[in-house]
Amino acid sequence: MAKPKLLMAVAAKWAGLASAALDNAEVVIHGRDAYHAEDIDYVLSFTPPPGLIASLPNLKCAFSLGAGVDGFLSDPTYPKHVPLVRFVDRSLSAEMAQSVLMHVLMHHRRQRFFAEAQAAKQWRQQTLTRLTEDTRVGFLGLGAIGSFTAPLLIALGFAVSSWTAHRKDLPGLKSFAGDDELTAFLGQTDLLVCLLSLTRKTVGLLNAARFAALPQGAVVINVARGAHLIEADLVAALDSGHLAGAVLDVFQQEPLSPQSPLWDHPKVTITPHIAAVSQPQAVLDFVRHGIVTIEGGAMPATVVDIATAY
Amino acid sequence: MAKPKLLMAVAAKWAGLASAALDNAEVVIHGRDAYHAEDIDYVLSFTPPPGLIASLPNLKCAFSLGAGVDGFLSDPTYPKHVPLVRFVDRSLSAEMAQSVLMHVLMHHRRQRFFAEAQAAKQWRQQTLTRLTEDTRVGFLGLGAIGSFTAPLLIALGFAVSSWTAHRKDLPGLKSFAGDDELTAFLGQTDLLVCLLSLTRKTVGLLNAARFAALPQGAVVINVARGAHLIEADLVAALDSGHLAGAVLDVFQQEPLSPQSPLWDHPKVTITPHIAAVSQPQAVLDFVRHGIVTIEGGAMPATVVDIATAY
């Protein structure tokens, strides 16, 4: 029996790895290999070219190489009957947890203050601004990655809460749920961590009104999607003195323009969308297993509910 | 019955808190209150003036307000029959774990590289130098604080080991023990975290020979005591290119002299002995409970074995 065909629309560096790792599929590289659209069984991508998925009449499944699927579903031509499976694994959750912990700790432990003291060659022995137990970390969204990260912050002594569509039951976590509880959640959050998926409901959620609902001196950490956050509103909230800082890994436009006022804003930490990078080997293993599952007549557990996902 | 007398030889800021928190002792402040040496039942300090402990003939117990007791035992006049109890609690362990995690993650996730990219307004999207699972964190010493910290790094996906006097049995931890295994331990450690207590055996342990035993590109994090590390040897190992970085919270002399070459060494991160600060309220609660225990005829669990502690 011929192997199923997998079309990869990904960065060039992945192509070399794929054939070796995917022994149960024939790998076709978008933009390099010729193919007949009707022959393609699977797609692997993160942000496929608009119209690509709709052009493949016999597609059994599309795989996202990230935890988010907005790169697929923001294309209005995406055919809703095609199952969409997102990549979630322990290594990706652990990477994001590392980034979130690092930035939470750098703010909590005043690392910027101590770096400035070092630059001035001064021994400035100051204590924490707030006790850890009084420092409230709030997660906007608590899926696989947040559920991995939150218990580590709870173990480190922080007061941790989350805001999600449905109430969460996690030991030590204060759960807020639904639109009615968003303002209350924000009002008790010192360090806000955005891990939402990007959907029509969450686009632009981090705006002036939401920043105003945070306590004076709060810090915003966005490691989800740039489109969650209105950058001009953030700058205004920082400049007014209401917010004490922001960490941004994602932006309305990427790469971030050299003209952006965010780069040298004294309260902003910027990283170039690297908070959690999918490891090619882990993704290809995941896809190989996914193809086995689907060819066996089932569907991977991380298949997306397309009706609500965007 | 008269309350026992507690002599506090601590920073001035503690004095005000103590009387309220310690309702089962009469608090005497060293350098402020007059007292008769024979009346003192307990001492609370971190680095008592040399000779002070020996001058108190009826002392029942000395409390260290930190996890280390070298501030007591480096005084040769310390009377070895006086029990010495060190402060260990969850808040102190969590604070040190926060500092260790933050510095491990800042190195692992190349935060300095990204900070420089931000300063240059450049989108430099680079991945990790090493996969997390291939990044080996080694703990020199694994007492209460290390045993709290190591599992968190294991959960984050790091390869974690320890070197201790006696072999440790902790899930996911590779344990090295005894002098014979120190070199092997160092040889497989990319990020070395020193959490040793300071004793005659560990003074100067982090020297040129030990740095040479680390792999090329290793990073040294010392959050224990300055006397563990020979600073000139460290600078030489950094300048030769063998070590990639160092994080120092403690120093041979504190405050660190403005003339020290460490301040502006491009590979060195300095913090002013703040990696874990004992919270006065937590310490005073601990001492209050300790006094109850001792007055009841027992001894707190964290009493030090003075024969081996220094």
Boltz contact constraints between the chains, C-beta under 6 A:
constraints:
  - contact:
      token1: [A, 94]
      token2: [B, 156]
      max_distance: 6.0
  - contact:
      token1: [A, 94]
      token2: [B, 157]
      max_distance: 6.0
  - contact:
      token1: [A, 98]
      token2: [B, 105]
      max_distance: 6.0
  - contact:
      token1: [A, 98]
      token2: [B, 156]
      max_distance: 6.0
  - contact:
      token1: [A, 101]
      token2: [B, 101]
      max_distance: 6.0
  - contact:
      token1: [A, 102]
      token2: [B, 105]
      max_distance: 6.0
  - contact:
      token1: [A, 105]
      token2: [B, 98]
      max_distance: 6.0
  - contact:
      token1: [A, 105]
      token2: [B, 102]
      max_distance: 6.0
  - contact:
      token1: [A, 109]
      token2: [B, 102]
      max_distance: 6.0
  - contact:
      token1: [A, 114]
      token2: [B, 271]
      max_distance: 6.0
  - contact:
      token1: [A, 118]
      token2: [B, 270]
      max_distance: 6.0
  - contact:
      token1: [A, 121]
      token2: [B, 258]
      max_distance: 6.0
  - contact:
      token1: [A, 121]
      token2: [B, 263]
      max_distance: 6.0
  - contact:
      token1: [A, 123]
      token2: [B, 255]
      max_distance: 6.0
  - contact:
      token1: [A, 123]
      token2: [B, 256]
      max_distance: 6.0
  - contact:
      token1: [A, 123]
      token2: [B, 272]
      max_distance: 6.0
  - contact:
      token1: [A, 125]
      token2: [B, 272]
      max_distance: 6.0
  - contact:
      token1: [A, 127]
      token2: [B, 277]
      max_distance: 6.0
  - contact:
      token1: [A, 156]
      token2: [B, 94]
      max_distance: 6.0
  - contact:
      token1: [A, 156]
      token2: [B, 98]
      max_distance: 6.0
  - contact:
      token1: [A, 157]
      token2: [B, 94]
      max_distance: 6.0
  - contact:
      token1: [A, 255]
      token2: [B, 123]
      max_distance: 6.0
  - contact:
      token1: [A, 256]
      token2: [B, 123]
      max_distance: 6.0
  - contact:
      token1: [A, 258]
      token2: [B, 121]
      max_distance: 6.0
  - contact:
      token1: [A, 263]
      token2: [B, 121]
      max_distance: 6.0
  - contact:
      token1: [A, 270]
      token2: [B, 118]
      max_distance: 6.0
  - contact:
      token1: [A, 271]
      token2: [B, 114]
      max_distance: 6.0
  - contact:
      token1: [A, 272]
      token2: [B, 123]
      max_distance: 6.0
  - contact:
      token1: [A, 272]
      token2: [B, 125]
      max_distance: 6.0
  - contact:
      token1: [A, 277]
      token2: [B, 127]
      max_distance: 6.0
